[in-house]
Amino acid sequence: AAAASATKTWSEDELFANGETIYNANCSGCHQKDGSGIPGVFPAMTDSSITNGPAADHLNIVINGKGGMPSFKMLGDADLASVITYERRAFGNNGTVVQPSDVTSAR
């Protein structure tokens, strides 16, 4: 099932719903549930050049970590695509959708 979910093309709604769950479990402790972050400590997801910019930059940070942010490469491709899509489409953001195949290519 995991391999199938990583190779299928997910709808934006599927990615968003799964991504919200993953975000709340793994990201909201630092970036806050509403994506506001903590100024000077944890960057906001709102109005961010990362969440609204090129997906490749966003993928790199989530997969490999940056500064004090740990790597999340232990998550599967479908889960990473989901949480990144959630971050790019929630909080008033207009970033592009990311598919599991994009994560596979970025690893």
C-alpha positions in Angstrom: 0.0 0.0 0.0 2.8 2.4 0.8 4.4 1.9 -2.6 1.1 2.4 -4.3 0.4 5.6 -2.4 3.9 6.9 -3.3 3.5 6.3 -7.0 -0.1 7.4 -7.6 -1.1 11.0 -8.4 -3.0 12.4 -5.4 -5.7 15.0 -5.7 -5.0 18.3 -4.0 -7.8 17.6 -1.5 -6.2 14.2 -0.5 -2.8 15.8 -0.1 -4.2 18.7 1.9 -6.2 16.4 4.3 -3.3 14.0 4.9 -0.8 17.0 5.1 -2.9 18.7 7.8 -2.6 15.7 10.0 1.1 15.3 9.5 1.7 19.1 10.0 -0.2 19.0 13.3 1.8 16.0 14.5 5.2 17.1 13.3 5.4 20.8 12.5 2.9 22.8 14.5 4.9 22.6 17.7 7.4 25.0 16.2 5.6 26.7 13.3 2.4 26.9 15.3 -1.0 25.4 14.3 -2.0 28.6 12.5 1.4 28.7 10.7 2.4 32.0 12.4 5.7 30.7 13.7 7.5 32.4 16.6 9.2 35.6 15.4 13.0 35.3 15.5 12.8 31.6 16.5 10.6 29.5 14.2 9.8 31.0 10.7 6.1 31.5 9.8 4.5 29.4 7.1 2.3 32.5 6.3 3.5 34.8 3.6 6.7 32.9 3.3 9.1 33.0 0.3 9.6 29.2 0.9 6.0 28.2 1.0 5.1 30.4 -1.9 8.3 30.0 -3.9 9.9 27.2 -5.9 8.9 23.8 -4.6 12.4 22.5 -4.9 13.6 24.9 -2.2 10.7 23.8 0.1 11.4 20.1 -0.6 15.1 20.5 0.2 14.4 22.1 3.6 11.9 19.6 4.7 13.8 16.6 3.5 17.3 17.7 4.7 16.5 20.2 7.5 18.0 23.6 7.8 19.7 25.3 10.8 17.7 24.3 13.9 15.1 22.5 11.9 15.6 18.7 11.7 15.4 16.6 8.6 12.1 14.8 8.0 13.5 12.4 5.5 12.2 9.5 7.6 8.7 10.3 6.4 7.6 8.5 3.2 7.3 10.3 -0.1 3.5 10.5 0.1 3.5 11.9 3.6 6.2 14.5 2.7 4.3 15.5 -0.4 1.2 15.9 1.7 2.7 18.0 4.4 4.6 20.2 1.9 1.4 20.7 -0.1 -0.5 21.6 3.0 2.2 24.2 4.0 2.1 25.6 0.4 -1.7 25.8 0.2 -2.8 26.5 3.8 -2.5 29.8 5.8 -3.4 31.9 2.7 -0.4 30.6 0.7 -0.6 30.0 -3.0 2.3 27.6 -3.6 2.2 24.7 -6.0 1.0 21.2 -5.2 3.7 18.6 -4.6 3.3 15.0 -5.6 5.1 12.0 -4.1 7.0 11.6 -7.4 8.4 15.1 -6.8 9.7 14.0 -3.4 11.2 10.8 -5.0 13.0 13.0 -7.5 14.2 15.4 -4.8 15.7 12.8 -2.5 
